[in-house]
Amino acid sequence: MAHKSYAKSIDLPTEKAFHNICNAKRFAIDIGGSLAKVAYSSLVKKKSTMVFDEPESYGSNKGAIYNVSETDQECVRLHFVKFETKYIETCLDFIQANLIQSKECMVNKVIKVTGGGAYKYTDLVSGKLGVQVDKEDEIECLIEGCNFLLKNIPDEAFSYMRHGNPEYRFQGVDSDIFPYLLVNIGSGVSLCKVESESKFERIGGTSMGGGTFWGMGSLLTSAREFDELLELAEQGDHKSVDMLVKDIYGGNYGAIGLGADVIASSFGKAARSPRDTSVQQFKKEDVARSLLLCISNDIGQIAYLQAKLHGVKKIYFGGFFIRGHPFTMHTMTFAINFWSKGEIQALFLRHEGYLCAIGAFLKGMEEEDAERYSWGENLAGSSGLQSPKHTSASYMQKMSMDFAMLEINRLDRPLLPCPLLLDVSSYLPDTVDLMQDGDAREYWLSCFADSAHKTRDLAAKSQLHEPDAEERANLFLEKYLDRLQSLKQNPGAFGSLTVRNLLDTSTHFLEESQFTDTFSQQKQIENEQALQQLASRLKYLDGLEPAQRHLELAMGVLAGNVFDWGAKEIREILEVQEFGLQDAQAKLQKRPWLFDDFDAWLDRLTNRQPYRCAVIFCDNSGVDIILGILPFARQLLLMGTNVILCANSHPSLNDVVYTEMLLIAKKVSEVCPVLRQALEQERFRIMESGQASPCLDLRLIDEALVVAIKELEADLIVIEGMGRAVHTNFHAAFACDSLKAAVIKNKWLANRFGGEMFSVMFKYERARCISSSSSSSASLTSSPGKR
């Protein structure tokens, strides 16, 4: 039966928490004793840029490469909202009022419900929403949700090191997640060994869990709320309550490897105190800390022993007891490190509170939709981890009262690791960890804050025909600057903090404000201008001697890379003066370059058999792609090498997009017979990378591209651009030859490398084997020197 009275006040307005609920298509609910989580999918409207052929006879656009227009599209988004269970009726009222027109329309509809509340609140859910309740097993949902997050959300898993630099260390996305041990700490504790998507078992547990901590803490202290008890533990000193090894032996017990400060007996000193209840013998903070350590150590030892017994190296902790609280994670980490002697690491999940809700939702989705998809977190619609610096009672109360949210976008097609990587498991795309490098973090957060105002102006300008464009652009600026400010306080709140993530976050906030390809018109103009110069450029290159031609081709790629509207210094040049390929080439650093492997590259091209297939990840539109990359690709084709040219799947800055690239290739083939024939014979393929960023994460590229790389036996990867080859993949190791080319167009970054503005990186590396993958590359903290 439903409760007769329930909480009506919710601190965070429900209309802000339940995004797009009016478009919701499917629901699932996980109802726990303390927290409830609602999961639902919706069709989210967004703007999208469409490019298409323009007839030559069409007005002033005669001879245009393509035409550009904006269109409305819909994408599938998963929403997960977490709140206190005492608000369950209020939230169901809200869902009913905003989603369900009549109970008649919900007849025979089924909603997945899991958790203890699936039984306790069956009548409530069914009565409020007019649906049938399908109860799902909590452990099955827990495992399915965990598998989903580990496989789809980058930086989902992390380790926590109190006072470390950084405190959070994220594991990255991993397609090979099995086996692992999931330790779910709720009122009690369950330990599950997970061997595959369908094979798992509960291998143990203990009744000493979060309920024990809360219950005993209520008896031993004046605390009545879980977070209040945790705050007491944070402030306490357990040594006044616990008996330590040194209290018994006067120091270490070296014979069996016990340090002096190891706990010999939890609450051991309390047993020796006088039984005078009129005098408070121990501080409540000390008691709370001793209790937390007692329970954490017990859980940690059981988890370690089970992991050891079953040969599992990865232990993930989750449940109401953890939920991202820094001190709790510290105690679990300490316990695992102690018992395993550092062999096993305690790992946590950014969204562990949603595991069951995700699992229940997926079960319903699988019954209706068997297609394979990839998923990506919407950084503009998700809550972050709480800061280790804020643990006051008022802050903890706010964290528990407010809704916490997670949003996940369904991507067009599956994404897989690039098969050319030397070792996927050790690959990390980002060159600099801004969580660890304080100077870099301060610079880039300020840099992105400054550039956000320009982004706002460009966004508004890109939709001059829309009456609310200015308002939406200002909303983007407000939200993005707020996010940057929060990242100053807690750099690890949303996963790894890198230049790549900051760029992606900006893109997500732009999309939320209904802005898409803000550079579409600029790219169109530059593409048309560059195409007019292509014939003369190819004719000039064909007239050079082979060695000089290869150098000129390399210089063309580098000069083209200068045309980057994402670099402030370049934008200031492009906005005020005419600037072409030769102007850019004159700006380049003279040889020897900062990273100069051109001679080794030339020797490889001229003295050995041609490559079978080159995979080129290109960068900017206009001069870059048409006068830089395409002539370079053409030369490889002339030498007998197949070429796969990879462009972004979705817009970012002035990067060329796959749909644009298809039309550019069509126009270019009318100018160059070599490229036309190669396209017809499929020796030259235009493919989408699966990316939507100026950076490049090779853990997540389009499935069709992966298939083509294997099919054509690619033995060369070319990565062009500062975002793709410097901010990311600078240290990337490959099982094939690699060429990384970029011009450093940021003064601060150039100084970090020991160079100057317009310094050149032309890094050619031969295929590597696993044994050499650990050899270090030049670091951003010292000058790389001339090579």
N, C-alpha and C positions, 0 to 999 in steps of 0.2 A: 504494500500500500504506500501511496505517496505520503510524505510528511505534510502535516496540516499547516505548519509554519516554516518559512525558510527565508534566508537572507535576500533582501531586495537590492541592497546597495553593492555596486561593483565599481571599484575605483577607476578603472580604465573603461571608457564608453564602449559598449559592445559593438557599435557600428564601426569603430576603428579596429577592433580585434578581428571581427568576422568579415574580412575583405571579400568582396564579390559574392556574398552569400546568396544574393538574388539569382545568380547564375549557377548555383550549386547543382550538381548532377547525382552525386553519390555521397553517402555519409557512413561513418563508423565512429563509435565512441568507446573509449577506455575509461572505465569509472573505478578509481581506486578509493581507498578509505579516506585519503586526504586530498588527492588531486584528481581531477577529471580532465580528459583530453578529447576534443572533438576533431575528427579528421573529415575533410570533405574535398571534393574536386569541383572546379568551376571552369567555365570558359571565360577567359580574360581577354577583353578587347585591347588591341594595341595598334599603333600606327606601323606601317611597313612601307619601305620604298620599293617601287616596282620599276624595272627598266625594260624597254621593249624597242623593237625596230621602228624607225621613223621613216615613212615613205619619202623619197627624195623630192617629191613634188609638193611637199607640205610646207607652204608659206616660207617664213624666214628661217626655218630649221632645215632648209634644203641641204643635203649632204651630211647631216648630223650622224654621229656614230649610233646614238640611241636617244630615246626620249625618257624622261624621268617623271614619275608621278607618285603621290602618296596614296595608299589605300588602307582601309580598315581590315584587320585580320583578327583571328581569335586563336589563342593558344590554351592548352590544358595546363592548369596549375593545381597543385596539391596544397592544401592549407591545413595547418595543425595548430590548434589553439589550446593552451594549457591554463587551467584556473583551479581554484579551490573547489572541492566537491560540494561544499555548502552552498555554492552558487548554481548547482546543476539545474534546479527548477527555473531560475531566472533565465539561464541561457537557453533552455528548451523553449521557454516562452518567447524569447527573442527569435529563435530559429523558426518557430511556428508562425510568428507574425510576419516574418520577412521572406519566408520560402514557401509556405504551404497555403495555397489559396482556399482549399477546402479539404476536409478529412476524406471526402469521397474520392478525391483524386489520388489519395495515398493508399487506398485499399489494395491489398495484395503486394504492396511494396515492402521490401525487407531491409532492415538496417542491421549491420554487424555491430555487436556489442561484446566487449571482453572486460576482464577484471572482475573483482568481487561484486562490483555494482551491476554487472550483467544479470545477476540473480536478485540482488537487493532492490534494484530500480527497474525491473522488467515492466511492471505495470505503469510506472511513471512515464517511461520513454514511450511505451506503446500508446498510452492514453493521451499524452501531450501531442505526439506527432502523428498518431493514427497509422502506425506501421507495425509490421510483425518484427519481433526481436529475434535475431539469430545469434545465439550465444557461441562465441569462439573460445577455444582453449587458450588460456593466458600464456602458457609457456610457448606454445606454437607461434602465437602472435609475437611474443617477445623475440624469438629467434629470427623469424622472418623479417621483422623490422630492423633488427641489428644487421643482418646480412645486406639488406637494402641500403642502409646508410653507409656501411663500410665500402660498398662497391660503387656508390653513386655520388657521394658528397666528398669532395677533396677536403682534406684536413678535418675529417670527422673525428678521428681518433688522436689522442694526445697523451703525453706523459706530463706530470706536474712535479716541479722541483721548487720547493719553497725557498725563496730568496735567491733562486738561480737567475742566470742571465742567458736566455729568457726563462721565465718561470714555466711557460707552456712550450712544449716541443711537439709539434704536430707531425703525424706519421705519413701524411699524404694518402692519395687514393691508391688502392691496391686491388688488382683483379684476382689475386691469389690469396684469399683471406683465411682459408681453412688449413689446419684445424685451429680452434681457439676455445678458451674457457670463458664463459660468461657468468659472472658472479652478480646475481641480482639481489640487492640488499633492500628489502622492504621492511615489514614488521619482523619477519624472519629472513633467512638467507637460503637461496637456492643456487646450486652450482650446476651448470649445464655444459657438457662437452659437445661442441658443434663440429661435425666432420664434413658436412656438405649441405647443400640447400635442403635436402630431404632427410638427412641422417643426423640425429642428435639425441641425447639422452640426459636426463637429470642424474648426475652421479653422486650427489651428496647435498648436504645443507646443514644448517644449525638453527636452533631457535633463538640464538643470541644475535639479534639483529637490531634494526632501527627502532622497533617497538620496545626492545629491552632497554636501549639507551634512553628513550623518551620516558618509559614507565619508571625505571629506577631513578632517573634524573628527577622526575616529579616527586618521588618519595624522599630523595636525599637532599634536594635543594628547593628553593621557593619558585623555581621556573615552572611555568605551565605551558609554554609554547616551545615547539621543537627548535626554532631558530634562536629563541632566547637562551635555551640550554647550550646550543652551539657557541653563542657569543660568550657565555660564562667559561666554557672550555677554552676558548681562544685566549682569554685573559688569565687563566689559572696557571699554577705550577704544581705538577703532579708529584714532585719530589717530596713535598711535605706530607703526602698521603701514602704513596707507594714505597715499599721497601726495595731498595736497590742492592745490587751485588756488593757495592762498597760498604753498605750498612752492615753486611754480614762479614765480609772478608777484609774490610778496611781499604780495599782497592780492587784491582782487576782479579779475576780468577783465570789466570793465564793458562792453566793446564787444560781447560776445556774451552778456551777462547771466548770467555765472557768479559766484556768491558765493565768498568766500574759503574757506569751509569745505566746499565741494562736493568730493567725491572725484574727483580727476583720474585716479588709477590705484590700483585695489585691490591691496593688498600691494606697492605701489610702493616703499616704504621698505625692504622686506625684500630687494629686489634689490641695494641698496647696502650691505648689511651684510657684514662679513667672513665668509668661509666657515669659521668655526671652530665645529665642532659640539660641542666640549667646553664651550663657554660658551653658556648660554641667553640669546639676544639679545632675545627678545620674550616677554612674559608670555602664557601660554596663554589667559588671559581676553581679551586684546587680539586674539589671533589668531582666536579663536572669533567675536568680534564683527565683525571685518573680513570673515570668511567669510560670516556671516549677512547682512551688508549687501550683499556682492558678489552673492550669489545672489538676495536679495530685490529688489535694484535691477534685476537682469537680468530677472526674472520680471515686475516691475512695468512695465518699459519695453515688453516684448513685449505684455503685456496692454493697455497704453495704446494702442500702435500698432494692434493688431488691433481694439480698440474704435473707434478713430478711423477706420480703414479701412472698417469695416462700419457706421458710424453708430450705434453702441450707446452709451447713456449710463450704464447700470448694469452694474457689474462685481462679481460675487459670488466670493469666494475661499473655498475649502474644501480638504479633504484632510488627510492625516496631518500634514503640515507645519504646518498652522494650528491646528486643534482647540482653539480658544479660548485659546491661550497669549498673554497680553497683549503681551509684547515682540515676538513674531512678528507680531502684528496691527499693532503700531506701525511695524515696518519696512516692511510692505506698504503701509500707509496713507501713510507718508512718501514711498515710491517713486512711488505713483500721483499724489499731490499735486504732487510735483516734476515729473514728466514731463508731466502734463496742465495744469500751472500752475493747479491748483485747480478746473478745469472738471469733472473726473470724481472721484467719491468711491469709495474702496474700501469695499465692504460685506461683512459676514460673516454667518454663520448660526449661531444658537444650537445647532442640532442637526445641523450639517453632517456629523458623523460617522455619521449614520444614513441618509444619502441613498440609498445603494444598497440597503440593507436595506428601506427603505420602498418603493422602486421595485419591487423583486423581489416584495415582499408584495402590492403593489397589482396587479401583473400576474396573480397567482394569484387575487386577489379578483374582478377584473374578469371573469375567465373563468366565475365561478360566480354573480356578483351584479351585475346591470346597473343596479340602482336608484341614484338620486342621493341623496347624504347630505352633511351638513356635519359637520365634526369640530372638537373643541375639546380643548386640552391639559388633562390632569388635573394641576393644580399640586401636588397632594399626593403624586403618584407619579413625579415627574420630578427629575432632577438639575439643578443650576444651573451657570452659568458660574463658573469659578474666579476668585478675587479677585486683582486686580492687585497687592494688598499682600502676597500669599503666593507667593513664587517660590523658596523654599529647596529644597535637594535633597531633604530628607525629605518636604516637602509635595508636591513634584512626583512623587516616587516613590509616595506614597500615592494621588495622583490617577491615576497610570497603572495601579496595581495593582487598585484597587477597581473594581467594576462602575459604569458610568454608565447611567442609565435614563431612558426617555421613555415616557409613557403618554398615549394620545389616546382620548377618548370619542367614540363615534358619537352624533350628535345626531338628534333625531326627524325633522327635516325640513331642507331647505336654507335657509341664511340668506343674505340679500343686503343691499346698502346701501340705506338709505332714499332714495327718489327725491326727497324734498323738500329734501335737503341742497343747498346752493348749489354746492359743489365737493367731491365725495367725496375726491379725491386730497389735498386740503389739510386735510380735517376731522380733528381730534384730539378725542376725547371728553373727555379729562381737563383740568381747569382748572389744577391745580398739579402740577408735576413734582417729586416728592419726592426724586429723585436730584439735582436741581439746587438745590432749596431746603432747605438743611441744617436751619434752624430748624423748618420744617414737618415734615421727616422725623423729627426727634427727637420732636416732639410727638405725631405720629400713631402712630409705632411704640410709644411709651409708652402712648398712649391705647388702642390695640388690645390691648396686653399686659395692661393693667388690666381691660378689658372681657372678655377671654378667660375669666377666672375666673367671671364671671356667665354667659357662654355655656355653660361646662361645667355649671354648676348647672341651667340651663334645659334643657339636653340630657338630663341624668339624670332630671330631673323629668318630662320629656315621655314617658318610657318606664318609669314606675314598676313596670309589670307585668313588665318584663324583669329577670331576676336579675343579668345582667352589665352593666346600663346604667351603673352607677357606674364600673365598671372601664373601659368603653369611653369614657365621658366624660373620665375622667382621662387616658386615652391621647390623646384629642383635644387636651387642654390641653398635655400634654407635647410633642407634635409641633408644634403651632402656635406655642408659645412658642420652641421650638428654631428654627423657621423665621424668626420675628421677630428672633431673636438673630443668625442668619446674615445677614439683610438689613441689620442694623446694620453688619456687617463688609463686606458687598459688596452695596450697594443694587440693582445692576443684574443680579444673578445670574439672575433669572427674568423678565427683560423690564423694561418700564417699571415704576417703583415709584410707585404712586398710591393714593389712598384706595380707588378701585374695585378695584384688584388685591388690596389687603389684605382687602377684604370677600369677594372671590371666593375667595381662598385659604382663608379661614376656612370658607366653605361647602364647599369641596372636602375639607378635613380632617374636617368633620362627616360628610360622606357616606362617607368612608373608614371612619369609626367607626360607621357604620350609624345615623346620625341624619338625619332628614329635616326635616319642617316642625315645628320646636320650638315655634312659636306657634300651632299649629292650633287648640287648644282655646280659647286666648285670643281668636283671631280669630272663632271661632264665637260666643262670648258677646257680643263687641262688635257683631258684625253683627246679631244678634237684637235687642239693645238699641236700636241705631240705627234699625232698621226700624220699631220701635214708635213712633218720633218722626217718621217721614217725612211722614205725612199732615198733621200739624199744621204742620210746617216748610213744606211746599208751600202750604198754605192761607195762612200768614203772608206768604210771598213774593208770592203772587198778589194780595194786598191792597195792595201798595205801588205808588207811582207809578213809571213806568219807570226814571227816573234813579236813584231810591233803590233800586229792585229790583236793578239791575245792580251797584250798590255792595255791597248786602247779599249778592248772589251771590258777588262777589269775596271779601268778608270770610268767607263760609262756606267757600270753597275754602281760604283761608289758615288759618282756625281749624281746619278739619279736618286740615290738614297738621301741626298741632301733635301729633296723636296718633301719635307715632313712638316705638316701643319700642326703636329702635336708638340713640336719643339718650340718653345717661346722665342728663342733667338732667331730661328728660321722664319717663324711667322712674322716677326717684325720686318724681316727683309722682304718677304713675298708680298706684304701688304702695301709697301711703299715704292717698289721699283720693278721694272721689267727684269726678269731673271730667267736665264735659259741654261741649257746643258753646259755650254762652254763657260758661262759665268760660274756655275757650280764647280766645274772641274778646276777652275783657277783657284777656288777657295781651298781645295784639298791640300793636306799636308804633303810636302815633297818627299820622295823616297830618300832614304829608307823610312817606311811607315812605322807607326808605333808597334803594330803587329804586322810583320812583312814576310809572308811565306810565298810571295808571288813566284820567285825563282823555282822553288820546289814544285809549285803548281804547273809552271810552264814545262819543266822537265817531265812531269807525269804525262802531260798532254801530248808532248812531241816525241817521247822516247818509249812509250809503252802502248799496248793495245787500247783501243777506245773503251770507254765505259759501256756496259750493257744498257744501263738506264740511270738517268739522273732525276732525282726528286727535288724540285725547287720550291721552297716556300717564299713567295714574293711578298712585297711590302706595299708601297704607295701607288696610287693611280698616276696618270699623266706621264711625265718624263721618266719617272722611275721604271714603270712597267713597260712602256712602249719603246723608249730609246735606250734603256739600260738592260733590263732583263730579257726582253724578246730577242735582241741581237745576240746576247750571250747564249740563250737557248738555241737559237738558229745555228750558231757555230758548232754546238755539240751535236745537233742533228746532222750537219754536214759531215761531221767526223764519224757518223754511224751510230751515235748514241740515241736511244729512245729518251724522251723527256716527258715527265709528268709535272705540270705546272699547277701548284696548289694555291688557291686564293681563299680568303675568309668566307665562311658560309653566311655571315651576317655582318652588318656595317660596324666600323669602329674608326673614328677619326677620318683621315682621307685614304685609308687602306682600300685597295681594290677588292671588290666583292665578286664572288663566283659568277653571279648572273651578269655583272658588268663585263667580266673577263670573257665570257662566252661571246658577247657581241663585239668586244674589242678584237678577239681572235678572228671573227668573221670578216671584219673590215681589214684587218692586217693581212689576211690571206689574199685579199684583192690587190695588195701592194707587193707581196713577196711570194713568188711561186714555191720557194723552198718550204715555207711554213704552210702554204695551202696543201701541197702534196703530203707533207707529214701529217697534217690534220686528217686528210682523206684516208691515209693508210693507218691511222691510229698510232703512228709512231710518236705523235705529239698529242698529249691528252690534257685537257683542262679539267681539273677536279677541285671539289671543295674540301677544305681542310677539316671542317667540323668546328672551327674556332670562330669567336666573335670578339677578338681582342688584338691589340697591336703586339702583344706578346704571344708566345707559343708554348703550349703545354703538350708535349709529345706523348703524354700518358692518355690523352683523350682526343684522338683524331678520327675522322669519318671511317666507318667500317668499309665502305666501298674503296676508299683510298688504301686501306690496309691490304685489301684483296689485290688491288692493282700493283702495289709495291712487291708483293710476293710473286704474282703472276709474271711480271716483267723482270724479276730478279735484280732489283735495283742495287747498284753498288756504289752510288754517290748520292749524298744528300747535300744540298746547298741551302743555307739559311741566310736570308738577307734582312738587314734592318737593325736599328738600335734596340727596338723592343724585343725582337725575336732572337738576336744573336749576342746582345750585350746584357740587357736586363734579364733575359732568360737564355739558357742554353750556352752560356759562355764556357761552362765547365762540362757540358754534355759530352759523353763518350759514346762512340758509335762502332758497330761491328763492320761498317763499310767506310770508305773514304768520306771525309766531310770538308766542306768549305763554308766558313762563316765570314760574311762580309758586311761591314757597316761603317758609317762615319759617325763619330761621336759629336753630337750637336748640342751638348749641354756643358757649360763651363765647369760646373761643380764636378760632374762625373769625369770630365777630361782630366781635371786636376787629381782626382782620386786614382786615375790610371797612370799618373805621371806624365800626362800629355797636355795638349792645348786644344782649343776649339778647332774643329774640323780635322782632328787626328783620325787616322785611318786604321781600321782593323781588317786585315785580310789573312785569316787563319786557315791554313790548309793542314789537315791531319790525316795520316794514313789510317786504314782500318786497324782497330785495336783488338786485343784478346782480353779475356777476363783478368788474367794475371797482371796486366798493365793498367787496368782501369782505376786503380787506386793512386796512380802517380799524380802528383798535384800539378795544377795549372797555375798560371799567374793569378795573384790575388788582387782584389780591388783595394787592399790596404797597403799595397806597395807598388812601385813602378815595375811594369812588366819588362821594360828594356827593349832593345832592338834584337830581332831574331833573323 
